[in-house]
Amino acid sequence: MINRRGDVVLRSFGELTAPSRMLVVNQFGINLGFYLVLPFLATHMGSLGYAAATIGLVLALRNLSQQGMFLVGGSAADRIGCRPVIIVGCALRIVAFGLFVVADSLPGLIAAAVLTGLAGALFNPAVRAYLMAEAGDRRAEVFSVFNVFGHAGALLGPLLGAALLAVDFRLVAAVACAVFTVLTVAQLFVLPARPAPPQDRGLLGSWGEVVGNGRFLLFALGGAGYFALFNQLYLVLPVEAQRVSGVAGAVSAVFVVSTLVGILGQVRITAWCRARWTDGRTMAAGLVLMGAGFVPLGVAAPFVPTAPAGEWTAAGLLAVTPVLAGTVVFTVGMAMTNPFSLALLPRVGSEQLAGTYYGWYYLVSAAVVAVSNTAVGNLLDRHPDGAGRWIPFAVLLAIGLVGAAVIAWMQRTGRLEPRAVTTSTATTA
C-alpha cells in the first residue's frame, strides 16, 4: 500500500515542470533544515542558562519577524521577481543558522532568530507566487505534491536533529547551514528567472487594491480558519495527548500521525476531490473536517482525568486514541483545504500581484491566529479537566464550521469565479 502511494507521489512529481520540481525539492530542504534546528533551540538555550521567559522572547521574535514581514516578501516578489527573493531568503538562512553555530550571547541568538524569521518571510511568499504562475490550471495538484515534500522534510528534520543533538547543538545548526547552502547554490544555477509582471501602480497603490478587494478580504477571513485550526497541531492536540496519557512521547505520536497521513494521503486526496468537487467546495469540506477532528477530543475529554506523568500503559494508550483519531480526521481536512485555498487565491486576488495577495492573506491569518490561540489557551487553562473540558474543542469545531460557511457561500454566489481582466487584475482558469 505504501509503495503504491509512493509511486503516485513520484509520478505526480515527474509530471511537474522542471522549475516546479526544483521548488518542491527546495521545500523539502527548507523544512528539513528548519526542523533540524527550531525544535531544539529552547533546549539549547536552556543548557546555556537562559530563563524560560528569555527563551520565549527569542522564539516570539522569530515568529514576529516572519509574520510581520510576509507582506514585504510578497511585494518584493511581485516587483523584482520571485527568483532573487527566494535566493536571498535561503542565503539569509545560511547566515542565521551560521550565527547559531557561533553565538552564545543573547544579542547573537536574537539576531539569529530574527534572521531566521526574515528569511522565511522572503522565500515563502516568493516560492508560492512562483508556483502559482508556473502551475497554471493545475495549482491544486502542484501544491499537493509541494505539501508532501514539505511533510517529509518536517518529519526527517527532527529525527536527524535529535541524533545530531547527542553530539552538540552547534553540529545541528552547522548541518542546517549546509542544507541551505546547497539550496541556495542549486537555485542560483537551476531555477530559471521569471520576469516580474509589469506593475501599473506603486507599492502603496497595490496594497490599496488588496485592501479594497472585498471578496479577497472575505476569502481571507474564511481561509484564516485553516490557520487558526492548523496551529492547534502545536497547541491543543499535543497538550491533550500528553494530559490524557501522562507520557511526553504522546506529543511525538501526534506529529508522526499527522505527518504520515499528509505524506501518504495528500496527492490521492487532492486527485479525488479534483475529480468530484469544485475548488471552493473542497476547501469548505476540508475546513469542516479540520473542525470535526476535535469532536472525538471534546466527547472524550470530560470523562478522561489528567494522567500522572509516567510511562505508557494500556489505559494511557486507550485514553490517547481519541486524540490520534481526531488528528487523522484533522489532517485529512488540512490536505483538502491547503492546496485548493492556494489555487483559489489568485482567482479572488490577482495574478499580477500574487505575492502581495499572499502576504496580505498571511497577515490576516496571523491576526486571527493570535486571537484564536489566546482564546483557546485561556479555555484550556480554565477547564484543565472535568465537565468543562469539551468547551475549547467546541470552539475549534465552530471555527471550522464558520470558515467553511464563508467559503461555501462564496462558492454558491459565484464569488470564487475568475474576474474579468482589468488593467490591474488578471484571472486564472
Buried (B, 14 or more C-beta within 10 A) or exposed (E): EEEEBBEBBEEBBEEBBEBBBBBBBBBBBBBBBBBBBBBBBBEBBEEBEBEEEBBEBBBEBBBBBBBBBBBBBBBBBBBEBBBBBBBBBBBBBBBBBBBBBEBEEBEEBBBBBBBBBBBBBBBBBBBBBBBBBBBEEBBBBBBBBBBBBBBBBBBBBBEBBBEBBEEEBBBBBBBBBEBBBEBBEBBEEEBEEBEBBEBEBEBEEBBEBBEEBEBBBBBBBBBBBBBBBBBBBEBBBBBBBBBBBBBEEBBBBBBBBBBBBBBBBBBBBBBEBBEEBBBBBBBBBBBBBBBBBBBBBBEBBBEBEEBEEEEBEEEBBEBBBBBBBBBBBBBBBBBBBBBBBBBBBBBBBBBBBBBBBBBBBBBBBBBBBEEBBEBBBEBBEEBEBEEEBBBBBBBBBEBBBBBBBBBBBBBEEEBBBBBEEEEBBBBBE
